[in-house]
Amino acid sequence: GGEQQRVAFCRALANQPALLLADEPTANVDPANQELILNLIRDTCRENGVTLLMVTHATEVAEAFSRIERLQEFNRPETVRREGAA
């Protein structure tokens, strides 16, 4: 589980983007592989200076990152948490 997500993530980084868009990157993945994928995304983006914009409905997935913006009913985003985010 999660191999396709990891391959897609690596392929997305091949062109060294400044911004990476991820739509539910851990959907349908077991908890162990979910953690592996989140660590890979977070650490790789941080090490390479890539900004990540990720959409998720899972609170536990969002908690893995330093800045969380919540969007409800297409209103203005609300900053939920910001820790050392640039």
MOPAC internal coordinates of N, CA, C and O (Angstrom, degrees):
PM7 1SCF
backbone

  N    0.0000 0     0.00 0     0.00 0    0    0    0
  C    1.4417 1     0.00 0     0.00 0    1    0    0
  C    1.5194 1   111.40 1     0.00 0    2    1    0
  O    1.2310 1   120.63 1   -42.95 1    3    2    1
  N    1.3013 1   116.40 1   137.05 1    3    2    1
  C    1.4480 1   121.44 1   175.79 1    5    3    2
  C    1.5165 1   115.05 1    93.11 1    6    5    3
  O    1.2310 1   119.99 1   173.80 1    7    6    5
  N    1.3260 1   117.62 1    -6.20 1    7    6    5
  C    1.4669 1   119.78 1  -178.43 1    9    7    6
  C    1.5269 1   111.02 1   -62.80 1   10    9    7
  O    1.2310 1   120.32 1   138.09 1   11   10    9
  N    1.3200 1   116.99 1   -41.91 1   11   10    9
  C    1.4669 1   119.80 1   179.56 1   13   11   10
  C    1.5250 1   111.43 1   -62.81 1   14   13   11
  O    1.2310 1   120.51 1   140.95 1   15   14   13
  N    1.3402 1   116.63 1   -39.05 1   15   14   13
  C    1.4626 1   119.92 1   178.74 1   17   15   14
  C    1.5220 1   111.15 1   -65.31 1   18   17   15
  O    1.2310 1   120.25 1   138.09 1   19   18   17
  N    1.3288 1   117.13 1   -41.91 1   19   18   17
  C    1.4672 1   120.53 1   179.91 1   21   19   18
  C    1.5231 1   110.98 1   -65.60 1   22   21   19
  O    1.2310 1   120.24 1   138.52 1   23   22   21
  N    1.3219 1   117.15 1   -41.48 1   23   22   21
  C    1.4654 1   121.13 1   178.51 1   25   23   22
  C    1.5276 1   110.13 1   -64.50 1   26   25   23
  O    1.2310 1   120.34 1   136.51 1   27   26   25
  N    1.3263 1   116.95 1   -43.49 1   27   26   25
  C    1.4688 1   120.50 1   179.15 1   29   27   26
  C    1.5239 1   110.77 1   -62.36 1   30   29   27
  O    1.2310 1   120.20 1   140.59 1   31   30   29
  N    1.3187 1   117.23 1   -39.41 1   31   30   29
  C    1.4634 1   121.35 1   178.84 1   33   31   30
  C    1.5261 1   110.51 1   -64.23 1   34   33   31
  O    1.2310 1   120.04 1   133.55 1   35   34   33
  N    1.3148 1   117.54 1   -46.45 1   35   34   33
  C    1.4729 1   121.20 1   179.37 1   37   35   34
  C    1.5266 1   110.94 1   -63.31 1   38   37   35
  O    1.2310 1   120.82 1   139.63 1   39   38   37
  N    1.3191 1   116.04 1   -40.37 1   39   38   37
  C    1.4644 1   120.19 1   178.71 1   41   39   38
  C    1.5360 1   110.33 1   -64.41 1   42   41   39
  O    1.2310 1   120.25 1   141.60 1   43   42   41
  N    1.3302 1   117.13 1   -38.40 1   43   42   41
  C    1.4666 1   121.20 1   179.13 1   45   43   42
  C    1.5225 1   111.65 1   -65.19 1   46   45   43
  O    1.2310 1   120.05 1   150.71 1   47   46   45
  N    1.3224 1   117.50 1   -29.29 1   47   46   45
  C    1.4632 1   121.24 1  -179.40 1   49   47   46
  C    1.5270 1   113.50 1   -85.63 1   50   49   47
  O    1.2310 1   120.02 1   171.19 1   51   50   49
  N    1.3162 1   117.57 1    -8.81 1   51   50   49
  C    1.4635 1   121.55 1  -174.87 1   53   51   50
  C    1.5291 1   112.94 1   -57.75 1   54   53   51
  O    1.2310 1   120.14 1   145.72 1   55   54   53
  N    1.3240 1   117.33 1   -34.28 1   55   54   53
  C    1.4691 1   120.70 1  -179.12 1   57   55   54
  C    1.5183 1   112.80 1   -92.37 1   58   57   55
  O    1.2310 1   120.17 1  -167.28 1   59   58   57
  N    1.3111 1   117.28 1    12.72 1   59   58   57
  C    1.4675 1   123.88 1   178.06 1   61   59   58
  C    1.5321 1   111.79 1    51.59 1   62   61   59
  O    1.2310 1   120.16 1  -118.54 1   63   62   61
  N    1.3279 1   117.30 1    61.46 1   63   62   61
  C    1.4667 1   119.96 1  -178.64 1   65   63   62
  C    1.5276 1   111.75 1   -72.88 1   66   65   63
  O    1.2310 1   120.66 1   -24.33 1   67   66   65
  N    1.3192 1   116.35 1   155.67 1   67   66   65
  C    1.4647 1   121.14 1   173.58 1   69   67   66
  C    1.5254 1   109.98 1   -84.74 1   70   69   67
  O    1.2310 1   120.70 1   155.72 1   71   70   69
  N    1.3399 1   116.26 1   -24.28 1   71   70   69
  C    1.4581 1   122.62 1  -178.14 1   73   71   70
  C    1.5196 1   109.25 1  -131.93 1   74   73   71
  O    1.2310 1   120.61 1   -47.51 1   75   74   73
  N    1.3194 1   116.45 1   132.49 1   75   74   73
  C    1.4601 1   122.02 1   177.60 1   77   75   74
  C    1.5186 1   108.23 1  -118.08 1   78   77   75
  O    1.2310 1   120.37 1   -54.56 1   79   78   77
  N    1.3277 1   116.90 1   125.44 1   79   78   77
  C    1.4597 1   122.37 1   177.15 1   81   79   78
  C    1.5170 1   108.56 1  -101.61 1   82   81   79
  O    1.2310 1   120.59 1   -51.71 1   83   82   81
  N    1.3254 1   116.47 1   128.29 1   83   82   81
  C    1.4625 1   120.99 1  -178.29 1   85   83   82
  C    1.5251 1   109.12 1  -130.78 1   86   85   83
  O    1.2310 1   120.48 1   -60.11 1   87   86   85
  N    1.3132 1   116.69 1   119.89 1   87   86   85
  C    1.4599 1   122.22 1   179.78 1   89   87   86
  C    1.5251 1   108.64 1  -105.80 1   90   89   87
  O    1.2310 1   120.73 1   -73.75 1   91   90   89
  N    1.3245 1   116.21 1   106.25 1   91   90   89
  C    1.4698 1   122.78 1   179.85 1   93   91   90
  C    1.5366 1   111.75 1    49.93 1   94   93   91
  O    1.2310 1   119.40 1  -121.44 1   95   94   93
  N    1.3331 1   118.76 1    58.56 1   95   94   93
  C    1.4646 1   120.66 1  -175.32 1   97   95   94
  C    1.5252 1   114.94 1   -66.48 1   98   97   95
  O    1.2310 1   119.94 1   165.86 1   99   98   97
  N    1.3292 1   117.72 1   -14.14 1   99   98   97
  C    1.4659 1   119.20 1  -179.88 1  101   99   98
  C    1.5208 1   112.33 1  -115.09 1  102  101   99
  O    1.2310 1   119.99 1  -163.11 1  103  102  101
  N    1.3197 1   117.63 1    16.89 1  103  102  101
  C    1.4615 1   120.79 1   178.99 1  105  103  102
  C    1.5258 1   110.21 1   -62.81 1  106  105  103
  O    1.2310 1   120.63 1   -41.92 1  107  106  105
  N    1.3021 1   116.39 1   138.08 1  107  106  105
  C    1.4705 1   123.55 1   176.95 1  109  107  106
  C    1.5225 1   113.58 1    61.16 1  110  109  107
  O    1.2310 1   120.49 1  -146.99 1  111  110  109
  N    1.3256 1   116.67 1    33.01 1  111  110  109
  C    1.4656 1   121.76 1   178.33 1  113  111  110
  C    1.5253 1   107.92 1  -120.73 1  114  113  111
  O    1.2310 1   120.44 1   -39.79 1  115  114  113
  N    1.3265 1   116.77 1   140.21 1  115  114  113
  C    1.4598 1   120.53 1   179.64 1  117  115  114
  C    1.5322 1   110.15 1   -65.26 1  118  117  115
  O    1.2310 1   119.98 1   -21.58 1  119  118  117
  N    1.3485 1   117.65 1   158.42 1  119  118  117
  C    1.4736 1   121.09 1  -174.94 1  121  119  118
  C    1.5278 1   115.21 1   -55.86 1  122  121  119
  O    1.2310 1   119.46 1   141.43 1  123  122  121
  N    1.3184 1   118.63 1   -38.57 1  123  122  121
  C    1.4707 1   120.51 1  -179.48 1  125  123  122
  C    1.5275 1   110.67 1   -64.57 1  126  125  123
  O    1.2310 1   120.35 1   134.14 1  127  126  125
  N    1.3186 1   116.93 1   -45.86 1  127  126  125
  C    1.4630 1   120.27 1   179.16 1  129  127  126
  C    1.5250 1   111.53 1   -73.04 1  130  129  127
  O    1.2310 1   120.24 1   151.13 1  131  130  129
  N    1.3269 1   117.15 1   -28.87 1  131  130  129
  C    1.4632 1   120.38 1   175.26 1  133  131  130
  C    1.5193 1   110.00 1   -60.26 1  134  133  131
  O    1.2310 1   120.36 1   133.40 1  135  134  133
  N    1.3214 1   116.91 1   -46.60 1  135  134  133
  C    1.4653 1   120.91 1   178.88 1  137  135  134
  C    1.5242 1   111.01 1   -63.20 1  138  137  135
  O    1.2310 1   120.22 1   138.15 1  139  138  137
  N    1.3275 1   117.19 1   -41.85 1  139  138  137
  C    1.4628 1   121.76 1   178.30 1  141  139  138
  C    1.5343 1   110.93 1   -59.83 1  142  141  139
  O    1.2310 1   120.50 1   134.06 1  143  142  141
  N    1.3202 1   116.65 1   -45.94 1  143  142  141
  C    1.4661 1   121.39 1  -179.14 1  145  143  142
  C    1.5259 1   110.92 1   -65.58 1  146  145  143
  O    1.2310 1   120.28 1   135.87 1  147  146  145
  N    1.3327 1   117.07 1   -44.13 1  147  146  145
  C    1.4664 1   120.47 1   179.77 1  149  147  146
  C    1.5178 1   111.67 1   -62.31 1  150  149  147
  O    1.2310 1   120.44 1   137.22 1  151  150  149
  N    1.3294 1   116.77 1   -42.78 1  151  150  149
  C    1.4666 1   120.23 1   177.80 1  153  151  150
  C    1.5218 1   110.94 1   -63.18 1  154  153  151
  O    1.2310 1   120.35 1   137.89 1  155  154  153
  N    1.3257 1   116.94 1   -42.11 1  155  154  153
  C    1.4623 1   121.66 1   178.70 1  157  155  154
  C    1.5292 1   110.52 1   -60.86 1  158  157  155
  O    1.2310 1   120.48 1   131.86 1  159  158  157
  N    1.3199 1   116.68 1   -48.14 1  159  158  157
  C    1.4653 1   120.72 1  -179.37 1  161  159  158
  C    1.5232 1   110.83 1   -62.93 1  162  161  159
  O    1.2310 1   120.58 1   127.43 1  163  162  161
  N    1.3258 1   116.49 1   -52.57 1  163  162  161
  C    1.4684 1   120.93 1  -176.53 1  165  163  162
  C    1.5211 1   111.66 1   -60.56 1  166  165  163
  O    1.2310 1   120.36 1   129.40 1  167  166  165
  N    1.3226 1   116.91 1   -50.60 1  167  166  165
  C    1.4636 1   120.70 1  -175.89 1  169  167  166
  C    1.5239 1   112.12 1   -67.18 1  170  169  167
  O    1.2310 1   120.21 1   137.96 1  171  170  169
  N    1.3234 1   117.21 1   -42.04 1  171  170  169
  C    1.4605 1   120.69 1  -179.22 1  173  171  170
  C    1.5229 1   111.04 1   -66.33 1  174  173  171
  O    1.2310 1   120.25 1   137.34 1  175  174  173
  N    1.3176 1   117.13 1   -42.66 1  175  174  173
  C    1.4720 1   119.96 1   178.22 1  177  175  174
  C    1.5181 1   110.30 1   -63.82 1  178  177  175
  O    1.2310 1   120.19 1   136.92 1  179  178  177
  N    1.3183 1   117.24 1   -43.08 1  179  178  177
  C    1.4683 1   120.93 1  -179.79 1  181  179  178
  C    1.5288 1   110.56 1   -63.13 1  182  181  179
  O    1.2310 1   120.06 1   133.97 1  183  182  181
  N    1.3210 1   117.49 1   -46.03 1  183  182  181
  C    1.4685 1   121.77 1  -177.39 1  185  183  182
  C    1.5242 1   112.58 1   -66.57 1  186  185  183
  O    1.2310 1   120.21 1   151.25 1  187  186  185
  N    1.3290 1   117.19 1   -28.75 1  187  186  185
  C    1.4651 1   121.07 1  -176.14 1  189  187  186
  C    1.5247 1   113.56 1  -106.10 1  190  189  187
  O    1.2310 1   120.05 1  -173.48 1  191  190  189
  N    1.3193 1   117.51 1     6.52 1  191  190  189
  C    1.4577 1   121.09 1   178.38 1  193  191  190
  C    1.5154 1   114.09 1    65.53 1  194  193  191
  O    1.2310 1   120.41 1  -147.72 1  195  194  193
  N    1.3234 1   116.83 1    32.28 1  195  194  193
  C    1.4605 1   121.77 1  -179.37 1  197  195  194
  C    1.5310 1   109.01 1   -95.06 1  198  197  195
  O    1.2310 1   120.64 1   -50.35 1  199  198  197
  N    1.3214 1   116.37 1   129.65 1  199  198  197
  C    1.4581 1   121.12 1   174.62 1  201  199  198
  C    1.5176 1   108.26 1   -80.72 1  202  201  199
  O    1.2310 1   120.67 1   -46.67 1  203  202  201
  N    1.3183 1   116.32 1   133.33 1  203  202  201
  C    1.4605 1   121.94 1  -178.39 1  205  203  202
  C    1.5170 1   109.65 1  -112.13 1  206  205  203
  O    1.2310 1   120.50 1   -52.37 1  207  206  205
  N    1.3183 1   116.65 1   127.63 1  207  206  205
  C    1.4542 1   122.62 1   170.89 1  209  207  206
  C    1.5196 1   105.98 1  -116.41 1  210  209  207
  O    1.2310 1   120.98 1   -69.54 1  211  210  209
  N    1.3197 1   115.72 1   110.46 1  211  210  209
  C    1.4587 1   120.58 1  -174.18 1  213  211  210
  C    1.5201 1   110.14 1  -121.15 1  214  213  211
  O    1.2310 1   120.93 1   -42.61 1  215  214  213
  N    1.3100 1   115.83 1   137.39 1  215  214  213
  C    1.4549 1   122.39 1   175.05 1  217  215  214
  C    1.5188 1   107.42 1  -103.92 1  218  217  215
  O    1.2310 1   121.10 1   -48.73 1  219  218  217
  N    1.3337 1   115.50 1   131.27 1  219  218  217
  C    1.4575 1   119.91 1   175.91 1  221  219  218
  C    1.5170 1   109.24 1  -152.16 1  222  221  219
  O    1.2310 1   121.02 1   -29.50 1  223  222  221
  N    1.3121 1   115.65 1   150.50 1  223  222  221
  C    1.4579 1   121.41 1   173.60 1  225  223  222
  C    1.5246 1   110.32 1  -100.77 1  226  225  223
  O    1.2310 1   120.35 1   174.30 1  227  226  225
  N    1.3215 1   116.93 1    -5.70 1  227  226  225
  C    1.4660 1   122.36 1  -175.47 1  229  227  226
  C    1.5279 1   110.49 1   -95.44 1  230  229  227
  O    1.2310 1   120.60 1   -65.38 1  231  230  229
  N    1.3153 1   116.46 1   114.62 1  231  230  229
  C    1.4616 1   121.56 1  -179.81 1  233  231  230
  C    1.5166 1   111.42 1   -57.84 1  234  233  231
  O    1.2310 1   120.11 1   139.09 1  235  234  233
  N    1.3330 1   117.40 1   -40.91 1  235  234  233
  C    1.4665 1   120.41 1  -177.99 1  237  235  234
  C    1.5256 1   111.96 1   -65.11 1  238  237  235
  O    1.2310 1   119.77 1   152.07 1  239  238  237
  N    1.3030 1   118.04 1   -27.93 1  239  238  237
  C    1.4644 1   121.64 1   176.03 1  241  239  238
  C    1.5278 1   109.34 1   -72.11 1  242  241  239
  O    1.2310 1   120.30 1   134.07 1  243  242  241
  N    1.3079 1   117.04 1   -45.93 1  243  242  241
  C    1.4700 1   121.04 1   179.69 1  245  243  242
  C    1.5222 1   111.42 1   -61.37 1  246  245  243
  O    1.2310 1   119.92 1   144.62 1  247  246  245
  N    1.3191 1   117.76 1   -35.38 1  247  246  245
  C    1.4633 1   122.08 1  -177.63 1  249  247  246
  C    1.5311 1   112.73 1   -63.47 1  250  249  247
  O    1.2310 1   119.55 1   164.99 1  251  250  249
  N    1.3157 1   118.46 1   -15.01 1  251  250  249
  C    1.4670 1   121.57 1  -179.46 1  253  251  250
  C    1.5304 1   111.99 1   -76.26 1  254  253  251
  O    1.2310 1   120.15 1   173.38 1  255  254  253
  N    1.3359 1   117.32 1    -6.62 1  255  254  253
  C    1.4579 1   120.74 1  -174.02 1  257  255  254
  C    1.5218 1   111.79 1  -118.19 1  258  257  255
  O    1.2310 1   120.97 1   -20.93 1  259  258  257
  N    1.3285 1   115.74 1   159.07 1  259  258  257
  C    1.4611 1   121.47 1  -172.04 1  261  259  258
  C    1.5267 1   114.05 1   -78.23 1  262  261  259
  O    1.2310 1   119.69 1   156.52 1  263  262  261
  N    1.3058 1   118.19 1   -23.48 1  263  262  261
  C    1.4689 1   120.11 1  -179.36 1  265  263  262
  C    1.5199 1   109.21 1  -131.88 1  266  265  263
  O    1.2310 1   121.28 1   -48.99 1  267  266  265
  N    1.3088 1   115.16 1   131.01 1  267  266  265
  C    1.4608 1   121.11 1  -179.36 1  269  267  266
  C    1.5218 1   108.58 1  -127.29 1  270  269  267
  O    1.2310 1   120.78 1   -52.15 1  271  270  269
  N    1.3085 1   116.11 1   127.85 1  271  270  269
  C    1.4630 1   122.56 1   173.97 1  273  271  270
  C    1.5244 1   106.70 1  -116.81 1  274  273  271
  O    1.2310 1   120.74 1   -51.35 1  275  274  273
  N    1.3045 1   116.20 1   128.65 1  275  274  273
  C    1.4632 1   119.84 1  -179.79 1  277  275  274
  C    1.5249 1   108.86 1  -104.84 1  278  277  275
  O    1.2310 1   120.98 1   -48.27 1  279  278  277
  N    1.3179 1   115.73 1   131.73 1  279  278  277
  C    1.4572 1   122.02 1   178.68 1  281  279  278
  C    1.5230 1   107.35 1  -118.85 1  282  281  279
  O    1.2310 1   121.01 1   -58.68 1  283  282  281
  N    1.3184 1   115.67 1   121.32 1  283  282  281
  C    1.4579 1   120.04 1   178.94 1  285  283  282
  C    1.5204 1   109.50 1  -125.37 1  286  285  283
  O    1.2310 1   120.97 1   -49.90 1  287  286  285
  N    1.2925 1   115.74 1   130.10 1  287  286  285
  C    1.4580 1   122.57 1   175.89 1  289  287  286
  C    1.5249 1   112.92 1    50.90 1  290  289  287
  O    1.2310 1   120.57 1  -142.79 1  291  290  289
  N    1.3089 1   116.51 1    37.21 1  291  290  289
  C    1.4587 1   123.58 1   174.98 1  293  291  290
  C    1.5276 1   113.50 1    60.92 1  294  293  291
  O    1.2310 1   120.35 1  -154.37 1  295  294  293
  N    1.3223 1   116.93 1    25.63 1  295  294  293
  C    1.4600 1   121.39 1   173.84 1  297  295  294
  C    1.5151 1   109.15 1   -85.49 1  298  297  295
  O    1.2310 1   120.58 1    -0.84 1  299  298  297
  N    1.3047 1   116.50 1   179.16 1  299  298  297
  C    1.4649 1   121.88 1   178.39 1  301  299  298
  C    1.5323 1   109.13 1   -60.70 1  302  301  299
  O    1.2310 1   119.86 1   -43.36 1  303  302  301
  N    1.3319 1   117.87 1   136.64 1  303  302  301
  C    1.4717 1   120.06 1   179.13 1  305  303  302
  C    1.5265 1   111.38 1   -60.19 1  306  305  303
  O    1.2310 1   121.11 1   -34.94 1  307  306  305
  N    1.3087 1   115.49 1   145.06 1  307  306  305
  C    1.4576 1   122.57 1   178.13 1  309  307  306
  C    1.5236 1   108.15 1  -112.99 1  310  309  307
  O    1.2310 1   120.19 1   -53.62 1  311  310  309
  N    1.3419 1   117.24 1   126.38 1  311  310  309
  C    1.4559 1   120.30 1   176.77 1  313  311  310
  C    1.5157 1   108.42 1   -74.10 1  314  313  311
  O    1.2310 1   120.80 1   -59.96 1  315  314  313
  N    1.3164 1   116.07 1   120.04 1  315  314  313
  C    1.4541 1   121.77 1  -179.40 1  317  315  314
  C    1.5127 1   109.54 1   -92.62 1  318  317  315
  O    1.2310 1   120.59 1   137.38 1  319  318  317
  N    1.3181 1   116.47 1   -42.62 1  319  318  317
  C    1.4580 1   120.79 1   179.79 1  321  319  318
  C    1.5112 1   109.06 1  -150.86 1  322  321  319
  O    1.2310 1   121.25 1   -36.24 1  323  322  321
  N    1.3177 1   115.21 1   143.76 1  323  322  321
  C    1.4622 1   120.16 1   176.12 1  325  323  322
  C    1.5162 1   107.47 1  -146.34 1  326  325  323
  O    1.2310 1   120.51 1   -67.83 1  327  326  325
  N    1.3203 1   116.63 1   112.17 1  327  326  325
  C    1.4626 1   123.13 1   179.91 1  329  327  326
  C    1.5148 1   109.24 1  -126.18 1  330  329  327
  O    1.2310 1   119.93 1   -75.91 1  331  330  329
  N    1.2889 1   117.73 1   104.09 1  331  330  329
  C    1.4596 1   121.01 1   175.68 1  333  331  330
  C    1.5082 1   114.48 1    62.23 1  334  333  331
  O    1.2310 1   119.91 1  -162.04 1  335  334  333
  N    1.3078 1   117.77 1    17.96 1  335  334  333
  C    1.4605 1   120.20 1   179.40 1  337  335  334
  C    1.5177 1   109.32 1   -77.19 1  338  337  335
  O    1.2310 1   120.88 1   -39.67 1  339  338  337
  N    1.3120 1   115.92 1   140.33 1  339  338  337
  C    1.4723 1   120.11 1  -179.39 1  341  339  338
  C    1.5032 1   110.60 1   -84.64 1  342  341  339
  O    1.2310 1   120.10 1   180.00 1  343  342  341

